[in-house]
Amino acid sequence: MIAYMNEQTGDVFAREMLLDRAFGPARFRKSSEKIRSGRLPSEGLALVARDGDRLVGSVRLWDATAGRIPLLLLGPLAVDDEYRGAGIGAALMRLAADRARAFGHGAVVLVGDEPYYRRFGFSTRGMQKLAMPGPFERARFLGLELVSGALDGAEGVLRPTGRLIPVQPATVAA
């Protein structure tokens, strides 16, 4: 039975291995990485799917802004190859959107496959004046308003606004 929950510190290695298998090293060259790099996901919006002790799915949302409009950037969403087609990605998407709405966020944007994300309400509507911080495919740049009108007035290049990853002090050998 698949369980959905918040990502834990101990999930980092398994999540990174899943993302490596799903996207390869090219994932670090995507425009979305410029928003994620050096940041923590939005509070309470890093989710995983588990089959027993095995991490089989992951989604994370990141705090960003477009002009003065706060929003979330979703991604990456990944499901282990052995579990594809079982509805895990869809369940993670619905849980992420429901939590984002419950936490008071107004909109979620992503760069992804429009036929897949359309079923969750994502579209290009309201995205014409927005851009990613680097190359991206305009037709794959999608938004979902969690609150009606949340993308009204959104324009410009997305910028990260989320919490920074804490810097660990260097230890000095005695």
DACOR-V124556 format. One record per pair of residues at least 12 apart in sequence whose ideal C-beta (glycine too) atoms are under 10 Angstrom apart, sorted by the first residue. I is the first residue (numbers start at 1). J is the second residue. If there is no record, write none. Layout:
i->I j->J
i->I j->J
This chain:
i->1 j->50
i->1 j->51
i->1 j->52
i->2 j->49
i->2 j->50
i->2 j->51
i->2 j->52
i->2 j->56
i->2 j->57
i->2 j->83
i->2 j->86
i->2 j->87
i->2 j->88
i->2 j->91
i->2 j->92
i->3 j->48
i->3 j->49
i->3 j->50
i->3 j->51
i->3 j->52
i->3 j->56
i->4 j->47
i->4 j->48
i->4 j->49
i->4 j->50
i->4 j->57
i->4 j->59
i->4 j->88
i->4 j->91
i->4 j->92
i->4 j->94
i->4 j->95
i->4 j->96
i->5 j->47
i->5 j->48
i->5 j->49
i->5 j->50
i->5 j->95
i->6 j->44
i->6 j->45
i->6 j->46
i->6 j->47
i->6 j->48
i->6 j->99
i->7 j->41
i->7 j->44
i->7 j->45
i->7 j->46
i->7 j->47
i->7 j->48
i->7 j->55
i->7 j->58
i->7 j->59
i->7 j->60
i->8 j->46
i->8 j->48
i->8 j->55
i->10 j->55
i->11 j->46
i->11 j->48
i->11 j->50
i->11 j->55
i->11 j->58
i->12 j->55
i->13 j->55
i->14 j->48
i->14 j->50
i->14 j->53
i->14 j->54
i->14 j->55
i->14 j->56
i->14 j->58
i->14 j->80
i->15 j->46
i->15 j->48
i->15 j->55
i->15 j->57
i->15 j->58
i->15 j->60
i->15 j->76
i->15 j->78
i->16 j->58
i->17 j->55
i->17 j->80
i->18 j->48
i->18 j->55
i->18 j->56
i->18 j->57
i->18 j->58
i->18 j->76
i->18 j->78
i->18 j->79
i->18 j->80
i->18 j->81
i->19 j->58
i->19 j->60
i->19 j->76
i->19 j->77
i->19 j->78
i->20 j->78
i->21 j->78
i->21 j->80
i->21 j->81
i->22 j->57
i->22 j->58
i->22 j->76
i->22 j->77
i->22 j->78
i->22 j->79
i->22 j->80
i->22 j->81
i->22 j->84
i->23 j->75
i->23 j->76
i->23 j->78
i->27 j->75
i->27 j->76
i->27 j->78
i->29 j->134
i->29 j->135
i->30 j->75
i->30 j->76
i->30 j->111
i->30 j->132
i->30 j->134
i->30 j->135
i->30 j->136
i->31 j->73
i->31 j->111
i->31 j->131
i->31 j->132
i->31 j->133
i->31 j->134
i->31 j->135
i->31 j->136
i->31 j->137
i->31 j->141
i->31 j->157
i->31 j->158
i->32 j->62
i->32 j->64
i->32 j->73
i->32 j->74
i->32 j->75
i->32 j->76
i->32 j->109
i->32 j->110
i->32 j->111
i->32 j->112
i->32 j->132
i->32 j->133
i->32 j->134
i->32 j->136
i->32 j->158
i->33 j->75
i->33 j->76
i->33 j->133
i->33 j->134
i->34 j->132
i->34 j->133
i->34 j->134
i->34 j->157
i->34 j->158
i->34 j->159
i->34 j->160
i->35 j->62
i->35 j->63
i->35 j->64
i->35 j->65
i->35 j->73
i->35 j->75
i->35 j->109
i->35 j->132
i->35 j->133
i->35 j->134
i->35 j->157
i->35 j->158
i->35 j->159
i->35 j->160
i->35 j->161
i->35 j->162
i->36 j->60
i->36 j->62
i->36 j->64
i->36 j->73
i->36 j->75
i->36 j->76
i->36 j->160
i->36 j->162
i->37 j->160
i->37 j->165
i->38 j->160
i->38 j->162
i->38 j->164
i->38 j->165
i->38 j->167
i->39 j->62
i->39 j->63
i->39 j->64
i->39 j->73
i->39 j->160
i->39 j->161
i->39 j->162
i->39 j->163
i->39 j->164
i->39 j->165
i->40 j->60
i->40 j->62
i->40 j->63
i->40 j->162
i->40 j->163
i->40 j->164
i->40 j->165
i->40 j->166
i->41 j->59
i->41 j->60
i->41 j->61
i->41 j->62
i->41 j->63
i->41 j->72
i->41 j->73
i->41 j->162
i->41 j->163
i->42 j->60
i->42 j->61
i->42 j->62
i->42 j->63
i->42 j->64
i->42 j->72
i->42 j->73
i->42 j->74
i->42 j->96
i->42 j->99
i->42 j->100
i->42 j->103
i->42 j->105
i->42 j->108
i->42 j->161
i->42 j->162
i->42 j->163
i->43 j->61
i->43 j->63
i->43 j->103
i->43 j->162
i->43 j->163
i->44 j->61
i->44 j->99
i->44 j->100
i->44 j->102
i->44 j->103
i->45 j->59
i->45 j->60
i->45 j->61
i->45 j->62
i->45 j->63
i->45 j->72
i->45 j->74
i->45 j->95
i->45 j->96
i->45 j->97
i->45 j->99
i->45 j->100
i->45 j->103
i->45 j->105
i->45 j->108
i->45 j->162
i->46 j->58
i->46 j->59
i->46 j->60
i->46 j->61
i->46 j->62
i->46 j->96
i->47 j->59
i->47 j->60
i->47 j->61
i->47 j->77
i->47 j->91
i->47 j->92
i->47 j->93
i->47 j->95
i->47 j->96
i->47 j->99
i->48 j->60
i->48 j->92
i->49 j->78
i->49 j->79
i->49 j->80
i->49 j->83
i->49 j->86
i->49 j->87
i->49 j->88
i->49 j->89
i->49 j->91
i->49 j->92
i->49 j->95
i->51 j->80
i->51 j->82
i->51 j->83
i->51 j->86
i->51 j->88
i->54 j->80
i->54 j->82
i->54 j->83
i->55 j->80
i->56 j->78
i->56 j->79
i->56 j->80
i->56 j->81
i->56 j->82
i->56 j->83
i->56 j->84
i->56 j->86
i->56 j->88
i->57 j->77
i->57 j->78
i->57 j->79
i->57 j->80
i->57 j->83
i->57 j->84
i->57 j->86
i->57 j->88
i->57 j->89
i->57 j->91
i->57 j->92
i->58 j->76
i->58 j->77
i->58 j->78
i->58 j->79
i->58 j->80
i->58 j->88
i->58 j->89
i->58 j->92
i->59 j->74
i->59 j->75
i->59 j->76
i->59 j->77
i->59 j->78
i->59 j->79
i->59 j->88
i->59 j->89
i->59 j->91
i->59 j->92
i->59 j->93
i->59 j->95
i->59 j->96
i->59 j->97
i->60 j->72
i->60 j->73
i->60 j->74
i->60 j->75
i->60 j->76
i->60 j->77
i->60 j->78
i->60 j->92
i->60 j->96
i->61 j->73
i->61 j->74
i->61 j->75
i->61 j->77
i->61 j->96
i->61 j->97
i->61 j->99
i->61 j->100
i->61 j->103
i->61 j->105
i->61 j->108
i->61 j->109
i->61 j->110
i->61 j->162
i->62 j->74
i->62 j->75
i->62 j->108
i->62 j->158
i->62 j->160
i->62 j->161
i->62 j->162
i->62 j->163
i->63 j->105
i->63 j->160
i->63 j->161
i->63 j->162
i->63 j->163
i->64 j->109
i->64 j->132
i->64 j->133
i->64 j->157
i->64 j->158
i->64 j->159
i->64 j->160
i->64 j->161
i->64 j->162
i->65 j->154
i->65 j->156
i->65 j->157
i->65 j->158
i->65 j->159
i->65 j->160
i->65 j->161
i->65 j->162
i->66 j->107
i->66 j->109
i->66 j->127
i->66 j->129
i->66 j->130
i->66 j->131
i->66 j->143
i->66 j->151
i->66 j->153
i->66 j->154
i->66 j->155
i->66 j->156
i->66 j->157
i->66 j->158
i->66 j->159
i->67 j->129
i->67 j->130
i->67 j->153
i->67 j->154
i->67 j->155
i->67 j->156
i->67 j->157
i->67 j->158
i->67 j->159
i->68 j->153
i->68 j->154
i->68 j->155
i->68 j->156
i->69 j->106
i->69 j->107
i->69 j->130
i->69 j->150
i->69 j->151
i->69 j->152
i->69 j->153
i->69 j->154
i->69 j->155
i->69 j->156
i->69 j->158
i->70 j->104
i->70 j->105
i->70 j->106
i->70 j->107
i->70 j->150
i->70 j->154
i->70 j->161
i->71 j->100
i->71 j->105
i->71 j->106
i->71 j->107
i->71 j->108
i->71 j->109
i->71 j->130
i->71 j->143
i->71 j->144
i->71 j->145
i->71 j->146
i->71 j->150
i->71 j->151
i->71 j->154
i->71 j->158
i->71 j->161
i->72 j->96
i->72 j->97
i->72 j->100
i->72 j->103
i->72 j->105
i->72 j->106
i->72 j->107
i->72 j->108
i->72 j->109
i->72 j->110
i->72 j->144
i->72 j->146
i->72 j->162
i->73 j->108
i->73 j->109
i->73 j->110
i->73 j->111
i->73 j->132
i->73 j->158
i->73 j->160
i->73 j->162
i->74 j->93
i->74 j->96
i->74 j->97
i->74 j->100
i->74 j->108
i->74 j->109
i->74 j->110
i->74 j->111
i->74 j->112
i->74 j->117
i->74 j->120
i->74 j->122
i->74 j->142
i->74 j->144
i->75 j->108
i->75 j->109
i->75 j->110
i->75 j->111
i->75 j->112
i->76 j->110
i->76 j->111
i->76 j->112
i->77 j->89
i->77 j->90
i->77 j->92
i->77 j->93
i->77 j->96
i->77 j->110
i->77 j->112
i->77 j->116
i->77 j->117
i->78 j->92
i->79 j->91
i->79 j->92
i->89 j->116
i->90 j->116
i->90 j->119
i->90 j->120
i->93 j->108
i->93 j->110
i->93 j->116
i->93 j->117
i->93 j->119
i->93 j->120
i->93 j->121
i->93 j->122
i->93 j->144
i->94 j->119
i->94 j->120
i->96 j->108
i->96 j->120
i->97 j->120
i->97 j->121
i->97 j->122
i->97 j->144
i->97 j->146
i->98 j->146
i->100 j->144
i->100 j->146
i->101 j->144
i->101 j->146
i->101 j->147
i->102 j->146
i->103 j->146
i->104 j->146
i->104 j->147
i->105 j->146
i->105 j->147
i->105 j->150
i->106 j->144
i->106 j->145
i->106 j->146
i->106 j->147
i->106 j->148
i->106 j->149
i->106 j->150
i->106 j->151
i->106 j->152
i->106 j->154
i->107 j->126
i->107 j->127
i->107 j->143
i->107 j->144
i->107 j->145
i->107 j->146
i->107 j->147
i->107 j->149
i->107 j->150
i->107 j->151
i->107 j->152
i->107 j->154
i->108 j->120
i->108 j->121
i->108 j->122
i->108 j->142
i->108 j->143
i->108 j->144
i->108 j->145
i->108 j->146
i->108 j->150
i->108 j->151
i->109 j->122
i->109 j->126
i->109 j->127
i->109 j->130
i->109 j->132
i->109 j->141
i->109 j->142
i->109 j->143
i->109 j->144
i->109 j->151
i->109 j->154
i->109 j->158
i->110 j->122
i->110 j->140
i->110 j->141
i->110 j->142
i->110 j->143
i->110 j->144
i->111 j->132
i->111 j->136
i->111 j->137
i->111 j->138
i->111 j->139
i->111 j->140
i->111 j->141
i->111 j->142
i->112 j->137
i->112 j->140
i->112 j->141
i->112 j->142
i->113 j->140
i->113 j->142
i->114 j->137
i->114 j->139
i->114 j->140
i->114 j->141
i->114 j->142
i->116 j->142
i->117 j->140
i->117 j->142
i->117 j->143
i->117 j->144
i->118 j->142
i->120 j->142
i->120 j->144
i->121 j->142
i->121 j->143
i->121 j->144
i->121 j->145
i->121 j->146
i->122 j->141
i->122 j->142
i->122 j->143
i->122 j->144
i->122 j->145
i->123 j->142
i->123 j->143
i->123 j->144
i->123 j->145
i->124 j->138
i->124 j->139
i->124 j->140
i->124 j->141
i->124 j->142
i->124 j->143
i->125 j->142
i->125 j->143
i->125 j->144
i->125 j->145
i->125 j->151
i->126 j->142
i->126 j->143
i->126 j->144
i->126 j->145
i->126 j->149
i->126 j->150
i->126 j->151
i->126 j->152
i->126 j->153
i->126 j->154
i->127 j->141
i->127 j->142
i->127 j->143
i->127 j->151
i->127 j->154
i->128 j->141
i->128 j->154
i->128 j->155
i->129 j->151
i->129 j->153
i->129 j->154
i->129 j->155
i->129 j->156
i->130 j->143
i->130 j->151
i->130 j->154
i->130 j->155
i->130 j->156
i->130 j->157
i->130 j->158
i->131 j->155
i->131 j->156
i->131 j->157
i->131 j->158
i->132 j->157
i->132 j->158
i->133 j->157
i->133 j->158
i->133 j->159
i->133 j->160
i->134 j->157
i->136 j->158
i->141 j->158
